[in-house]
Amino acid sequence: MPIFKAAAVQFEPTMFEKERNIARLLTLAREAADNGAKLIVTPEMGTTGYCWFDRDEVASQVETIPGPTTDRFAALAKETGTYIVIGMPEVDPATNLYFNSAALIGPEGLVGKHRKSHPYISEPKWAAPGDLGHQVFETPIGRITLLICMDIHFVETARLVALDGADVICHVSNWLSERTPAPYWISRAFENSCYLIESNRWGLERTVQFSGGSCVIEPDGAIAAVIDGGDGVIYADIDTDRARARTVLGEPTFAQRRPELYAELATGQSGWNPLDFHGLYGHQPLPTGRVSKVAAAQFRPTCDVDANLARIAELAADAAARGASLVVFPELSLTGLDNPGSRAEPLSGVAVTRLYAIAAKLGVHIVAGLAEAEGDAVYNAAALVGPEGVAGGYRKTHLSDHDRPWATAGDRWRVFDLPLGRVGLLIGHDALFPEAGRVLALKGCDLIACPAAQGGVFSYGHAGTTVRQSYPIPTGADPMHWHHFRARAGENNVVFAFANVVDPERGYAGKSGVFGPETFTFPRTESVVFEGEGVAVSTLDTTNLATPYPTNAIRRKDLVTMRQPHHYVPLAAARDNVRG
């Protein structure tokens, strides 16, 4: 498959000036075509502007697809031999329903369209939820899919199209109030090993500040090209063979999926009060709300179990002195990373017993990784201990290539109700799979504890914008703009305690942290260990402010309750349904 050039168009439309907007978009698209772009992406609702009050106000702006506007872009696509994505409000002539839509237009005319499936707060005032699912369109330049703005907040949408073979996600948006390229854009490209072309608008409309930052993101999460503010076009090459490798940090993650464990992705609480939902029939109600401190401890385990336990005791004491009631330690932190199976022992063994003694002495709960033996099997596992004893363990369900020679995969999720809240466990590589964190969120977890030995680049900073952005968009440098495991927290509205090995000589960069549940609120509640050994401590707040409906993000879980699970059935399908 040949490499081709793609372009992201950034543009500020003006409400009630549709003809002006279309003419300007045609000019920018022609500029991109003249510079060699074969795929040109323009913003969400770019033909009309976005902040419409209701159906009556937008009625003069809607069109059919295909229709007069798409015909004009089809003429340009035919003339230039390009594919163009246009965002616009659509009317369905059969139902008179309106949709927030995007059309993919090629040299032969309309290729396909997407109707926004996951509406943002404004669309329900005038648009129906999309009813076309999530399609991938086969074209001579590659497999192309369309997502619209809020769609990509949900891990399921990008995963669906990636499993269907998408090489490029064309994400058209009116993204607001956040530094861009937005971390969610980066994580969706990174975890699905595909390109993401982001066309975002900029400017101010009816008091809403849009953030620009249109870009092309590569399958490893790197930013190939970006524009900060203003109208313009940026370019980058697309290599579809690279996307089809489907590797994340060198691991063939699509082949490693466990769809038999993902059935819950097609379920959800569908807007019901989470306190009622999780306590239905008196079965497993959520723990009483409270404010607690949670810690992630970062260090380099060795093959000496005694030395590991001594270091765990020191770091746990530090965390306890800072108020933490739960401390998470790295993957295999008890038994060491090298040939861990040779030091495997059951949860009733000496190492876990001594770990319990540390927890009892300090009055804290501890999560630590170990090689667990049971009969002839050995597991990459995590133990949860507390003052009351050994609460239980979890066996890693998604094995990396490093695990496979010695470990057996676990086959169940584990969730524990502690005084501080509902806690789910993942181990390192598990957390690269968006399905894993989502299942735990659906089980009502307040906290996901993740012992990890994760190498590679999963975080990087932002140098600051070169074009001045308006409040509330940050403009200065940020040393950790994108951290993939921070994204796991926000997208599931949980606190995510990521305790990573730090050993730069072996490729483990650390960057452990306790990341807060916020998605739309900044600054985030979090604490990070950037370098060396140490402890990050942050807050887990599950209080409800004495209301019958939870008022905090962790218990309210906006991005869980707003899911559209009827779309997600293919995520639990067998692996042989994955398109290469």
Secondary structure, DSSP 8 states (H G I E B T S, - for coil): ---EEEEEEEB---TT-HHHHHHHHHHHHHHHHHTT-SEEE--TTTTT-S---SHHHHTTT-B-SSSHHHHHHHHHHHHHT-EEEEEEEEE-TTT--EEEEEEEEETTEEEEEEE-SS--TTGGGT-----S---EEEETTEEEEEEEGGGGGSHHHHHHHHHTT-SEEEEEE--BSS-SS-HHHHHHHHHHTSEEEEEEBEEEETTEEEE---EEE-TTS-EEEE--SSSEEEEEEE-HHHHHT--BTTB-TTTT--GGG-GGGG---TTS-HHHHHTGGGSS------EEEEEEEE----S-HHHHHHHHHHHHHHHHHTT-SEEE--TTTTT-SSSGGGG-B-TTSHHHHHHHHHHHHHT-EEEEEEEEEETTEEEEEEEEEETTEEEEEEE-SS--TTTTTT--------EEEETTEEEEE--GGGGGSHHHHHHHHHTT-SEEEEEE---S--EEEE---SS---TTS--S-EEEEEEHHHHHHHHHTSEEEEEE-EEGGGTEE--EEEE---SS-SS--EEEE-SSSEEEEEEEE---TT-SS--SHHHH-HHHHT--GGG-GGGGS-GGG---
